[in-house]
Amino acid sequence: MKTTISALVASAAALGMVSAVQAADLVIYDPPMMETVAMATSGWDGFYLGVQGGGLFESGDIYGTVQGVVGANFSVSPMFLLGVEGAVGPYFGDDSGWNGYLAGRAGFTADSLLIYGIGGASVTDGDWGYLAGLGVEAMMSDDMSIRGQVVSYNGEYWSATVGAMWHF
């Protein structure tokens, strides 16, 4: 009987030691924190300021133009953008005066490239009208883009401009 009790005590002691050894190797699984996934936006989103210049063409006459530009863009989807833009500045040549516009933009984005259409209201020397055009803009850095744009004003004259925009 003493042998049986001694065997039970020895087994219990050995089992206790094994449990203590296993506890030292215990791995506590710490699940990773859930990551917050934000809606993907493009570098085109937000406000921008810039300057554009080029030529106005009307019935064989050519005028120079320089305009200050302000606008805002909003990505509707990863590849589609909507925006609003205003520009105003002088034109000069045989005659001189002021022209400007307030227009909407809609375009397709592919990484650092934006291809867009523009349309809205225009004013030249106090006469109101409409404009419609197309443009291509390329993001050169996180906060700067360059672009080229061709716009028809009232179907009577048109402009071709290049510009630089600063995004913030």
Kinemage of the C-alpha trace (Angstrom):
@kinemage 1
@onewidth
@group {chain A} dominant
@subgroup {mainchain}
@vectorlist {calphas} color= white
{ca met a 1} P 0.000 0.000 0.000
{ca lys a 2} L 2.856 2.318 0.840
{ca thr a 3} L 4.174 1.763 -2.647
{ca thr a 4} L 0.852 2.700 -4.194
{ca ile a 5} L 0.574 5.889 -2.133
{ca ser a 6} L 4.221 6.727 -2.865
{ca ala a 7} L 3.559 6.190 -6.588
{ca leu a 8} L 0.467 8.422 -6.464
{ca val a 9} L 2.327 11.181 -4.603
{ca ala a 10} L 5.250 10.956 -7.029
{ca ser a 11} L 2.860 11.039 -10.013
{ca ala a 12} L 1.024 14.052 -8.586
{ca ala a 13} L 4.308 15.847 -7.937
{ca ala a 14} L 5.564 15.090 -11.462
{ca leu a 15} L 2.268 16.238 -12.964
{ca gly a 16} L 2.487 19.452 -10.949
{ca met a 17} L 5.989 20.116 -12.229
{ca val a 18} L 4.979 19.492 -15.836
{ca ser a 19} L 2.071 21.927 -15.471
{ca ala a 20} L 4.427 24.571 -14.057
{ca val a 21} L 6.846 24.044 -16.949
{ca gln a 22} L 4.026 24.293 -19.494
{ca ala a 23} L 2.761 27.493 -17.841
{ca ala a 24} L 6.180 29.058 -18.371
{ca asp a 25} L 5.817 28.365 -22.112
{ca leu a 26} L 2.261 29.683 -22.267
{ca val a 27} L 1.692 31.840 -25.365
{ca ile a 28} L -1.044 34.411 -25.069
{ca tyr a 29} L -2.576 35.159 -28.451
{ca asp a 30} L -3.153 38.892 -28.858
{ca pro a 31} L -5.432 39.418 -31.865
{ca pro a 32} L -4.466 42.354 -34.107
{ca met a 33} L -6.461 45.546 -33.784
{ca met a 34} L -9.027 46.108 -36.495
{ca glu a 35} L -7.742 48.609 -38.986
{ca thr a 36} L -9.913 51.507 -40.024
{ca val a 37} L -10.382 51.545 -43.769
{ca ala a 38} L -11.053 54.981 -45.184
{ca met a 39} L -12.712 55.620 -48.529
{ca ala a 40} L -10.060 55.898 -51.181
{ca thr a 41} L -9.586 59.471 -52.353
{ca ser a 42} L -7.349 60.811 -55.028
{ca gly a 43} L -4.741 63.539 -54.934
{ca trp a 44} L -7.216 65.623 -56.917
{ca asp a 45} L -9.625 66.142 -53.985
{ca gly a 46} L -9.796 69.560 -52.335
{ca phe a 47} L -9.222 73.195 -53.165
{ca tyr a 48} L -6.693 74.631 -55.607
{ca leu a 49} L -5.344 77.989 -56.779
{ca gly a 50} L -3.427 78.680 -59.924
{ca val a 51} L -2.615 80.747 -62.954
{ca gln a 52} L -3.191 80.025 -66.635
{ca gly a 53} L -2.197 81.865 -69.760
{ca gly a 54} L -2.418 81.521 -73.498
{ca gly a 55} L -4.322 82.886 -76.424
{ca leu a 56} L -7.858 83.950 -77.338
{ca phe a 57} L -8.756 83.481 -80.985
{ca glu a 58} L -11.622 85.356 -82.696
{ca ser a 59} L -12.187 85.868 -86.430
{ca gly a 60} L -8.489 85.845 -87.276
{ca asp a 61} L -7.558 88.104 -84.339
{ca ile a 62} L -5.262 86.732 -81.656
{ca tyr a 63} L -5.168 88.056 -78.092
{ca gly a 64} L -3.028 87.077 -75.140
{ca thr a 65} L -4.689 86.206 -71.839
{ca val a 66} L -3.632 85.566 -68.246
{ca gln a 67} L -6.100 84.419 -65.584
{ca gly a 68} L -6.086 83.651 -61.896
{ca val a 69} L -7.904 80.376 -61.166
{ca val a 70} L -9.608 79.060 -58.020
{ca gly a 71} L -11.499 75.779 -57.747
{ca ala a 72} L -12.408 72.651 -55.820
{ca asn a 73} L -12.601 68.970 -56.797
{ca phe a 74} L -14.408 66.002 -55.260
{ca ser a 75} L -13.848 62.347 -56.199
{ca val a 76} L -17.200 60.651 -56.763
{ca ser a 77} L -15.498 57.286 -57.314
{ca pro a 78} L -11.869 56.164 -57.639
{ca met a 79} L -11.905 57.129 -61.333
{ca phe a 80} L -14.514 59.940 -61.603
{ca leu a 81} L -14.218 63.520 -60.395
{ca leu a 82} L -16.578 66.509 -60.165
{ca gly a 83} L -15.515 70.082 -59.517
{ca val a 84} L -16.236 73.772 -59.797
{ca glu a 85} L -13.824 76.422 -61.035
{ca gly a 86} L -13.692 80.174 -61.517
{ca ala a 87} L -11.148 82.245 -63.413
{ca val a 88} L -10.731 85.932 -64.225
{ca gly a 89} L -8.052 88.018 -65.907
{ca pro a 90} L -7.160 90.445 -68.670
{ca tyr a 91} L -6.815 89.832 -72.366
{ca phe a 92} L -4.617 92.037 -74.501
{ca gly a 93} L -3.760 92.634 -78.152
{ca asp a 94} L -5.251 95.171 -80.602
{ca asp a 95} L -8.013 95.562 -78.002
{ca ser a 96} L -7.850 94.816 -74.318
{ca gly a 97} L -10.355 94.003 -71.618
{ca trp a 98} L -11.345 91.401 -69.021
{ca asn a 99} L -12.854 87.963 -69.252
{ca gly a 100} L -13.675 85.201 -66.819
{ca tyr a 101} L -15.898 82.241 -66.095
{ca leu a 102} L -17.603 80.155 -63.448
{ca ala a 103} L -17.861 76.543 -64.574
{ca gly a 104} L -18.335 72.956 -63.536
{ca arg a 105} L -15.814 70.235 -64.336
{ca ala a 106} L -16.314 66.492 -64.717
{ca gly a 107} L -13.515 64.115 -65.554
{ca phe a 108} L -11.837 60.762 -65.416
{ca thr a 109} L -8.723 60.189 -63.323
{ca ala a 110} L -5.979 57.625 -63.776
{ca asp a 111} L -3.367 58.023 -61.042
{ca ser a 112} L -1.733 61.378 -61.776
{ca leu a 113} L -3.715 62.183 -64.947
{ca leu a 114} L -7.096 63.954 -65.209
{ca ile a 115} L -9.031 64.253 -68.480
{ca tyr a 116} L -12.026 66.565 -68.070
{ca gly a 117} L -14.801 68.506 -69.680
{ca ile a 118} L -15.697 72.008 -68.523
{ca gly a 119} L -18.866 74.048 -69.014
{ca gly a 120} L -20.555 77.051 -67.460
{ca ala a 121} L -21.112 80.803 -67.592
{ca ser a 122} L -18.625 83.293 -69.016
{ca val a 123} L -18.311 87.062 -69.031
{ca thr a 124} L -16.210 89.195 -71.374
{ca asp a 125} L -16.198 92.975 -70.911
{ca gly a 126} L -19.589 92.780 -69.151
{ca asp a 127} L -21.270 90.569 -71.778
{ca trp a 128} L -22.502 87.240 -70.371
{ca gly a 129} L -22.427 83.988 -72.278
{ca tyr a 130} L -21.506 80.333 -71.974
{ca leu a 131} L -18.408 78.214 -72.380
{ca ala a 132} L -17.646 74.573 -73.111
{ca gly a 133} L -14.301 72.865 -73.415
{ca leu a 134} L -11.894 70.043 -72.716
{ca gly a 135} L -8.704 69.778 -70.712
{ca val a 136} L -5.914 67.485 -69.586
{ca glu a 137} L -4.179 67.953 -66.229
{ca ala a 138} L -1.186 66.074 -64.784
{ca met a 139} L -0.243 65.943 -61.098
{ca met a 140} L 3.491 66.741 -60.879
{ca ser a 141} L 3.768 66.365 -57.087
{ca asp a 142} L 1.423 65.965 -54.112
{ca asp a 143} L 0.397 69.606 -54.337
{ca met a 144} L 1.131 70.849 -57.878
{ca ser a 145} L -0.347 70.099 -61.294
{ca ile a 146} L 0.048 71.452 -64.816
{ca arg a 147} L -2.651 71.518 -67.457
{ca gly a 148} L -3.716 72.420 -70.952
{ca gln a 149} L -7.277 73.496 -71.766
{ca val a 150} L -9.226 74.463 -74.900
{ca val a 151} L -12.499 76.350 -74.416
{ca ser a 152} L -15.135 77.754 -76.779
{ca tyr a 153} L -16.947 80.918 -75.674
{ca asn a 154} L -20.478 81.308 -77.084
{ca gly a 155} L -19.313 79.418 -80.150
{ca glu a 156} L -17.839 82.761 -81.354
{ca tyr a 157} L -14.253 82.617 -80.103
{ca trp a 158} L -12.053 80.160 -78.281
{ca ser a 159} L -9.024 80.017 -76.025
{ca ala a 160} L -6.085 77.673 -75.607
{ca thr a 161} L -4.302 77.962 -72.270
{ca val a 162} L -1.701 76.201 -70.156
{ca gly a 163} L -1.518 76.584 -66.412
{ca ala a 164} L -0.059 75.562 -63.081
{ca met a 165} L -2.284 74.749 -60.076
{ca trp a 166} L -1.380 74.405 -56.393
{ca his a 167} L -3.590 71.945 -54.474
{ca phe a 168} L -4.261 72.077 -50.752
